[in-house]
Amino acid sequence: MGKKEKTYTDSEVEERLRRELPGWHLEKGCIRREYKTYGWKGTLMVINAVGHLAEAAWHHPDIAASYAWVEVRLMTHDAGGITDKDFELAGKIEETVNWRPGEEGGALEGTPADQRFAYIKYD
């Protein structure tokens, strides 16, 4: 059996979240983020994106969802707390869900301004 991963104290978690992941919060032993969407289509897209990243990373969050929101909660169960795995996966989720190619320039335009195509409510 490998060595146990370092878990962070609540104050260390809160400091890292402030610095690295300002949209995330510490709540009941997990780091948590809620993504707002424009409806079911966007909600499913967020869930599938998070699912893909989690499976590729082999680190699985708790996900709750409704019509126009998705909540992601991360903690490393076998370590009994928040570890680097949680911060790294949260960072990748944040980068992916909030990606806006139209603002980067380049060939990828991003979604049209027309509300029929909107799916994520960006912060």
C-alpha atoms as an extended CHARMM CRD file, in Angstrom:
* protein
*
       123  EXT
         1         1  MET       CA              0.0000000000        0.0000000000        0.0000000000  PROA      1               0.0000000000
         2         2  GLY       CA              1.3320000000        3.4800000000       -0.9320000000  PROA      2               0.0000000000
         3         3  LYS       CA              1.8940000000        6.3140000000        1.4630000000  PROA      3               0.0000000000
         4         4  LYS       CA             -1.0440000000        8.4750000000        2.4600000000  PROA      4               0.0000000000
         5         5  GLU       CA             -1.4920000000       11.7170000000        0.5440000000  PROA      5               0.0000000000
         6         6  LYS       CA             -1.0540000000       15.0250000000        2.3460000000  PROA      6               0.0000000000
         7         7  THR       CA             -4.3680000000       16.5500000000        3.3880000000  PROA      7               0.0000000000
         8         8  TYR       CA             -4.7130000000       20.2820000000        3.8610000000  PROA      8               0.0000000000
         9         9  THR       CA             -6.1250000000       22.0890000000        6.8910000000  PROA      9               0.0000000000
        10        10  ASP       CA             -9.2250000000       24.2230000000        6.4280000000  PROA      10              0.0000000000
        11        11  SER       CA             -7.1570000000       27.4160000000        6.5370000000  PROA      11              0.0000000000
        12        12  GLU       CA             -4.7060000000       26.0300000000        3.9420000000  PROA      12              0.0000000000
        13        13  VAL       CA             -7.6250000000       25.0110000000        1.7020000000  PROA      13              0.0000000000
        14        14  GLU       CA             -9.2750000000       28.4270000000        1.9940000000  PROA      14              0.0000000000
        15        15  GLU       CA             -5.9980000000       30.1860000000        1.1670000000  PROA      15              0.0000000000
        16        16  ARG       CA             -5.3670000000       28.0120000000       -1.8990000000  PROA      16              0.0000000000
        17        17  LEU       CA             -8.9420000000       28.5260000000       -3.0950000000  PROA      17              0.0000000000
        18        18  ARG       CA             -8.5580000000       32.3070000000       -2.7670000000  PROA      18              0.0000000000
        19        19  ARG       CA             -5.3180000000       32.1930000000       -4.7510000000  PROA      19              0.0000000000
        20        20  GLU       CA             -6.0420000000       29.4940000000       -7.3330000000  PROA      20              0.0000000000
        21        21  LEU       CA             -9.7790000000       28.8390000000       -7.5670000000  PROA      21              0.0000000000
        22        22  PRO       CA            -11.7800000000       31.8870000000       -6.4380000000  PROA      22              0.0000000000
        23        23  GLY       CA            -15.1040000000       30.4240000000       -7.6370000000  PROA      23              0.0000000000
        24        24  TRP       CA            -14.7100000000       27.4170000000       -5.3350000000  PROA      24              0.0000000000
        25        25  HSD       CA            -15.5340000000       27.2600000000       -1.6060000000  PROA      25              0.0000000000
        26        26  LEU       CA            -14.7940000000       24.9530000000        1.2900000000  PROA      26              0.0000000000
        27        27  GLU       CA            -17.9970000000       23.4190000000        2.6140000000  PROA      27              0.0000000000
        28        28  LYS       CA            -18.5070000000       20.3920000000        4.8840000000  PROA      28              0.0000000000
        29        29  GLY       CA            -15.0850000000       18.8980000000        4.1630000000  PROA      29              0.0000000000
        30        30  CYS       CA            -15.2830000000       19.3280000000        0.3770000000  PROA      30              0.0000000000
        31        31  ILE       CA            -14.3050000000       21.9800000000       -2.0980000000  PROA      31              0.0000000000
        32        32  ARG       CA            -17.4320000000       23.0240000000       -3.9320000000  PROA      32              0.0000000000
        33        33  ARG       CA            -18.3860000000       24.9800000000       -7.0420000000  PROA      33              0.0000000000
        34        34  GLU       CA            -21.7740000000       25.6670000000       -8.6020000000  PROA      34              0.0000000000
        35        35  TYR       CA            -22.0090000000       26.3620000000      -12.3240000000  PROA      35              0.0000000000
        36        36  LYS       CA            -25.0930000000       28.1790000000      -13.6140000000  PROA      36              0.0000000000
        37        37  THR       CA            -26.4350000000       27.2090000000      -17.0240000000  PROA      37              0.0000000000
        38        38  TYR       CA            -29.1940000000       28.4320000000      -19.3140000000  PROA      38              0.0000000000
        39        39  GLY       CA            -31.0820000000       25.1470000000      -19.1110000000  PROA      39              0.0000000000
        40        40  TRP       CA            -30.9700000000       21.4040000000      -19.3340000000  PROA      40              0.0000000000
        41        41  LYS       CA            -28.7390000000       21.2510000000      -22.4430000000  PROA      41              0.0000000000
        42        42  GLY       CA            -26.0190000000       23.2910000000      -20.7130000000  PROA      42              0.0000000000
        43        43  THR       CA            -26.4120000000       21.3240000000      -17.4990000000  PROA      43              0.0000000000
        44        44  LEU       CA            -25.8420000000       18.0420000000      -19.3440000000  PROA      44              0.0000000000
        45        45  MET       CA            -22.8240000000       19.4740000000      -21.1730000000  PROA      45              0.0000000000
        46        46  VAL       CA            -21.2180000000       20.5190000000      -17.8740000000  PROA      46              0.0000000000
        47        47  ILE       CA            -21.9360000000       17.1320000000      -16.2760000000  PROA      47              0.0000000000
        48        48  ASN       CA            -20.4370000000       15.2970000000      -19.2480000000  PROA      48              0.0000000000
        49        49  ALA       CA            -17.3380000000       17.5200000000      -19.3160000000  PROA      49              0.0000000000
        50        50  VAL       CA            -16.7810000000       17.0090000000      -15.5770000000  PROA      50              0.0000000000
        51        51  GLY       CA            -17.3840000000       13.2750000000      -15.9850000000  PROA      51              0.0000000000
        52        52  HSD       CA            -14.8200000000       13.0040000000      -18.7640000000  PROA      52              0.0000000000
        53        53  LEU       CA            -12.1630000000       14.8830000000      -16.7760000000  PROA      53              0.0000000000
        54        54  ALA       CA            -12.8670000000       12.9020000000      -13.6040000000  PROA      54              0.0000000000
        55        55  GLU       CA            -12.6660000000        9.5570000000      -15.3700000000  PROA      55              0.0000000000
        56        56  ALA       CA             -9.4570000000       10.5270000000      -17.1870000000  PROA      56              0.0000000000
        57        57  ALA       CA             -7.9570000000       11.6630000000      -13.8460000000  PROA      57              0.0000000000
        58        58  TRP       CA             -9.3940000000        8.6350000000      -11.9570000000  PROA      58              0.0000000000
        59        59  HSD       CA            -10.6510000000       11.0200000000       -9.2690000000  PROA      59              0.0000000000
        60        60  HSD       CA            -14.4260000000       11.2390000000       -9.0300000000  PROA      60              0.0000000000
        61        61  PRO       CA            -16.4250000000       14.1680000000       -7.6170000000  PROA      61              0.0000000000
        62        62  ASP       CA            -19.9120000000       14.2130000000       -6.2140000000  PROA      62              0.0000000000
        63        63  ILE       CA            -22.2120000000       15.9620000000       -8.6720000000  PROA      63              0.0000000000
        64        64  ALA       CA            -25.6820000000       17.3710000000       -8.0400000000  PROA      64              0.0000000000
        65        65  ALA       CA            -27.7320000000       19.0200000000      -10.7630000000  PROA      65              0.0000000000
        66        66  SER       CA            -31.0390000000       20.5420000000      -11.6710000000  PROA      66              0.0000000000
        67        67  TYR       CA            -32.4500000000       22.2610000000      -14.7370000000  PROA      67              0.0000000000
        68        68  ALA       CA            -30.0740000000       25.2550000000      -14.7510000000  PROA      68              0.0000000000
        69        69  TRP       CA            -27.1970000000       24.4340000000      -12.4040000000  PROA      69              0.0000000000
        70        70  VAL       CA            -24.5350000000       21.8580000000      -11.6370000000  PROA      70              0.0000000000
        71        71  GLU       CA            -22.7860000000       21.5110000000       -8.2870000000  PROA      71              0.0000000000
        72        72  VAL       CA            -19.3880000000       19.7920000000       -8.1120000000  PROA      72              0.0000000000
        73        73  ARG       CA            -17.9220000000       18.6580000000       -4.7700000000  PROA      73              0.0000000000
        74        74  LEU       CA            -14.4210000000       17.2480000000       -4.4110000000  PROA      74              0.0000000000
        75        75  MET       CA            -12.5020000000       15.5500000000       -1.6000000000  PROA      75              0.0000000000
        76        76  THR       CA            -10.1500000000       12.6020000000       -1.5410000000  PROA      76              0.0000000000
        77        77  HSD       CA            -12.1190000000        9.9530000000        0.3440000000  PROA      77              0.0000000000
        78        78  ASP       CA             -9.2800000000        7.4910000000        0.9020000000  PROA      78              0.0000000000
        79        79  ALA       CA             -7.0620000000       10.2900000000        2.3220000000  PROA      79              0.0000000000
        80        80  GLY       CA             -9.8990000000       11.6400000000        4.4580000000  PROA      80              0.0000000000
        81        81  GLY       CA             -9.6490000000       15.2430000000        3.2820000000  PROA      81              0.0000000000
        82        82  ILE       CA             -8.6700000000       17.7330000000        0.6120000000  PROA      82              0.0000000000
        83        83  THR       CA             -5.4780000000       16.8360000000       -1.2930000000  PROA      83              0.0000000000
        84        84  ASP       CA             -3.6000000000       18.0520000000       -4.3410000000  PROA      84              0.0000000000
        85        85  LYS       CA             -5.8120000000       15.7400000000       -6.4370000000  PROA      85              0.0000000000
        86        86  ASP       CA             -8.8260000000       17.8540000000       -5.5210000000  PROA      86              0.0000000000
        87        87  PHE       CA             -7.1520000000       21.1460000000       -6.3800000000  PROA      87              0.0000000000
        88        88  GLU       CA             -5.7700000000       19.8320000000       -9.6580000000  PROA      88              0.0000000000
        89        89  LEU       CA             -9.0630000000       18.3410000000      -10.8290000000  PROA      89              0.0000000000
        90        90  ALA       CA            -10.9600000000       21.4760000000       -9.7480000000  PROA      90              0.0000000000
        91        91  GLY       CA             -8.5080000000       23.5670000000      -11.7900000000  PROA      91              0.0000000000
        92        92  LYS       CA             -9.0050000000       21.4210000000      -14.8830000000  PROA      92              0.0000000000
        93        93  ILE       CA            -12.8050000000       21.5330000000      -14.4660000000  PROA      93              0.0000000000
        94        94  GLU       CA            -12.6930000000       25.3060000000      -14.0490000000  PROA      94              0.0000000000
        95        95  GLU       CA            -10.5030000000       25.7300000000      -17.1310000000  PROA      95              0.0000000000
        96        96  THR       CA            -12.7310000000       23.4910000000      -19.2560000000  PROA      96              0.0000000000
        97        97  VAL       CA            -16.1900000000       24.6900000000      -18.1970000000  PROA      97              0.0000000000
        98        98  ASN       CA            -15.2260000000       28.3730000000      -18.3580000000  PROA      98              0.0000000000
        99        99  TRP       CA            -13.3280000000       28.1570000000      -21.6580000000  PROA      99              0.0000000000
       100       100  ARG       CA            -14.4600000000       30.9310000000      -24.0170000000  PROA      100             0.0000000000
       101       101  PRO       CA            -12.7140000000       30.5080000000      -27.3530000000  PROA      101             0.0000000000
       102       102  GLY       CA            -14.3260000000       33.6020000000      -28.8890000000  PROA      102             0.0000000000
       103       103  GLU       CA            -12.3990000000       35.7530000000      -26.4300000000  PROA      103             0.0000000000
       104       104  GLU       CA             -9.0450000000       34.1310000000      -27.2430000000  PROA      104             0.0000000000
       105       105  GLY       CA             -8.9680000000       34.9840000000      -30.9060000000  PROA      105             0.0000000000
       106       106  GLY       CA             -8.0630000000       32.3240000000      -33.4170000000  PROA      106             0.0000000000
       107       107  ALA       CA            -10.2270000000       30.1750000000      -35.6420000000  PROA      107             0.0000000000
       108       108  LEU       CA            -12.6400000000       29.0070000000      -32.9130000000  PROA      108             0.0000000000
       109       109  GLU       CA            -15.3860000000       31.6000000000      -32.5680000000  PROA      109             0.0000000000
       110       110  GLY       CA            -17.2470000000       30.5310000000      -29.4750000000  PROA      110             0.0000000000
       111       111  THR       CA            -21.0180000000       30.3360000000      -29.2590000000  PROA      111             0.0000000000
       112       112  PRO       CA            -23.1120000000       33.0000000000      -31.0240000000  PROA      112             0.0000000000
       113       113  ALA       CA            -24.4840000000       35.8790000000      -28.9470000000  PROA      113             0.0000000000
       114       114  ASP       CA            -28.0130000000       34.6510000000      -29.7450000000  PROA      114             0.0000000000
       115       115  GLN       CA            -29.5590000000       33.3160000000      -26.4950000000  PROA      115             0.0000000000
       116       116  ARG       CA            -30.8130000000       30.2090000000      -28.3170000000  PROA      116             0.0000000000
       117       117  PHE       CA            -27.2010000000       28.9920000000      -28.3060000000  PROA      117             0.0000000000
       118       118  ALA       CA            -26.1750000000       30.1180000000      -24.8080000000  PROA      118             0.0000000000
       119       119  TYR       CA            -25.5670000000       27.3440000000      -22.3290000000  PROA      119             0.0000000000
       120       120  ILE       CA            -23.1390000000       28.4740000000      -19.5910000000  PROA      120             0.0000000000
       121       121  LYS       CA            -23.6380000000       31.5690000000      -17.4340000000  PROA      121             0.0000000000
       122       122  TYR       CA            -20.0480000000       32.7080000000      -17.0900000000  PROA      122             0.0000000000
       123       123  ASP       CA            -18.9990000000       34.5060000000      -13.9010000000  PROA      123             0.0000000000
